[in-house]
Amino acid sequence: MTSLLEIADLSAEVAGKPILKGLSLRVGAGEIHAIMGPNGAGKSTLGYVLGGRPGYEVTGGSVTFAGQDLLALAPHERAAAGLFLGFQYPVEIPGVSNVQFLREALNAQRTARGEAPLSGGEFLKLAREKAGLLRFDMEMLKRPVNVAFSGGEKKRAEMVQMGILGPTLAILDETDSGLDIDALRICGEGINAIMRQPDKAVVLITHYQRLLDYVQPDVVHVLADGRIVRSGGPELAHELEAQGYEATA
């Protein structure tokens, strides 16, 4: 199995406070990994560090993505290399339409990879295809990014963005947050349709087992106090749901 992501003894701090404390993780191509854990364990910090968010200082360890030193790359270089970070709280960008934002983002990544940019017609065809997977109205893509969107609409729009950008590795930080039952199912189906492929991988960060009913993970990890303390199969998520984190650490 080809390894897409190799994290070795990763340590990181925020405002001088250690959050990640020697975290190690290997994600192979074709795999979906779920990371669960209590509040403050470092789950979102892991996502932000992998994405390159400012203010998150790596103090030790290494991260290799598709054979590259991920930590040596700027955030836009990580995106062009095939990394996608989905946010727990997608931001609003007033005055910028989804269509404009997504076309510029995609073509910037294509240019960085030495690929020709898509024409307007080519992009709209791709956008309609990916929006259809998430049952997302194309008219919504003409509106400013996430402005006046419900929580579920923001998450579905983000999944459309993931489909359009076509990453190799998706780090999804609490995609299930704020979703009702129908939106949860649709987002789960979208993740499967877009990312469940032999050359791609997903790291799902979540508090709850419910998203995993739709996106079956290959491996479930428990993250506590800045490191992974236990790993297992999908049954581990059910155990955590029933017994809580303290009982399984």
N, C-alpha and C positions, 0 to 999 in steps of 0.2 A: 504494500500500500504506500503510495507516494505521500510524503508529509508536506502539507501546505503551510502549516503554522507550527513552529517550535519555540516555546517559551521556556527558558531555563533560568531558574533562581531569580526571577524578576522582582526587584524592590523599587518602590516609588513612594514619593511623599507629596503632600499638598500643604503649602504654607508652612513648611518645616515639620509637618506631622506625618510620620510613617503610616502608610495605608497598606501597600502591598509589601509582603515580608518573605520574599523567597518563593514566589509562586512559579510552578512549573506545569506545563501543559503541552500536549502534542495532539494536533488535529490533522487527520489524514484526508486526502482527496476523497470525495464521495461521502463524507461523514457529517453527521449533525450532532453537536455536543450541547447539552444544556448545563448551565451553571446556575445553581440555586444557593441560597444562603440568607442569613438574617440581615436586617438593616445594618449598615455600617461595616459590613464584612469586606468591602472592596470591589464589589461586582461592577458597579458603574465606573469606578476608577480604572479597572482593567480595560474596559471599553475605551475610555478617554485616552489612556496611555497608548493603546494600540492605534487609535485614530490620530494621535499627535496633538491633542488639545493643549493650548498654552496653560501654564500654571501647574502642570503635572510633571514633576521632575523625577526622572529615572535615576536611581542611586546605585543600582547594581543589576547584574544579570544581562541576558541577551534575548532578542526576539528575531527569529528568522522567518520570513514570509516568502514562499515560492523561491527559495534559494538566495534571497536578498537580506541584508541587514536592515530590518524595518526601522529600527530606531535612528538610522543614519539618514532616513528620507524625510523631507518636509511633508506636511499633511496632504498637499495637492499631489505630490509624487506617490504617496501611499495609495491615494485614490486611483491615479492613473495606472498603478501596478496591479489594481484589481481588488482593493480593500474598500468595503462599504461599511459605514457605521450608522446604524439606525438609533435615533434618540428616544429616550423615554418621553420627553416633552419637545416635539418638533417645533421649531421657531417659526414665527410669522415674518414675512418679508413684504411689507406694504409697497405697492407701486411696481412690483415685479411679478408678471404672470408666471404660472407654473410652466406653461409651454416655453416661454422665453428662457426661464431659468434652466429647465431640463435640457433644452437644445444646446444652450451655451455650455453647460456642464459636460454633456456627452461629447460635443465636438472638441472641447478643450482636452478631454482625456484621449480622444482618438488622435488628435494632433500630437500629443505627448508620446503616443505609441507609434507614431509614424504612419497613421492611417488617414485616409481621406475623410474630411468632414461630411456629414449627411446633409443633403439638400432639404429644403423645407418640406417637400412632398415625402421624401424618404423618412424624415423624422416623424411626421404626422402619422404615417402608416405604422411605424413602430410604436408610437404612443397609443394609438387606438388598440393595437394588439395587446399591449401590456395593461392598459386600462380595463380592457374587457376581462382579463383574468381576475381583476379585483372588483369587477362590476362597478367601476367608477365612471361616472358620466364625463365624457370629453368636455362638456361645457364647464365642468368644475376646473379643468386644467387651464381654462382661459382666465380664471380668477387669480388675484394675487396669492402668492404662496402662503397657504394655511390661514389666510385672513378670513375670519368669521366661519371657519370650519369647526365642526364638532370634534370631540376627541377621537371618535371613530373615523371620521373623514380625514383627519390629519394622519392617522396611522395607515389608512388605506392609500392616501396620496404618497406616503413615504414608501410603501411597498411597490407602487407604480414606479416611483423614482428608481428603486432597486432594480426593477425589471428592465427599465430603459437603459440604465448604466451597465447592467450585465456584469456584476463583480464576480471575482473568483471566490472571495471569502466575504461573508456577511457577518458582522458583529451586531446583533440586534438586542438593544438594551430595553427590556421590559416592553416589548411590542404589544403585549396583552393589556398593558395599563390603560384603563379608561374605556375598554371595549365591552359592548354588550354581547350577548350570545351569538347573534347573527354576524356581527362584525368580526368577532373572534374566529368564527368558522371560516369566513371569507379570507381573512388575513392568513390563517393557517393553510388554506388551500393555495393561496398565492405564493407563500413561501415554498411549499412543495413543488408547485409548477415551475417556479423560477430557479430555485436553488438545488433541488434534489437531483443532481446530475453527477456522473462519475468524476468530473474534473473540477467540481465546486465543493464548498464546505460552508457550514453555518455554525456559529456559536450563539446560542440563545441564552440570554441572561433573564431570569425570571424568578419571582417569589413563589409562584404557584404552579401546580401541576396541570391546570386546565388547558393551557395552550398546547401542552404535550399530548393531549388527546387527539389533536389535529396534526401536529408535527412530531412524529415519533422519533425520539433521539436514539442514536446508537449508544451514547454514553451520557450518564448524568454525574455531575460533580457537585460536591458540597464545598463551598468556599466560606471559610470562617477565619476571622482575624488575619486577613491578608494572605492566606495560602489555601490551597486545596487540601482538605483533610480526609476526604473520602470520595471514591468513584465507584460507579456500578452501572448496571443496565437500567432500562426504563422503569423497572419495578422499584428502584430506589426513590424515584419521584413520588410514587404512591406511599412509600414508607414515610417519607418526609411529610407528606400531606396529613398522614394519620397520626404521626408521633411528634412532629416538630423537629427542630434542628438539634436541640440539646441531646435528645435520646439517640441520635444516629452519629454524632461526632466521634 
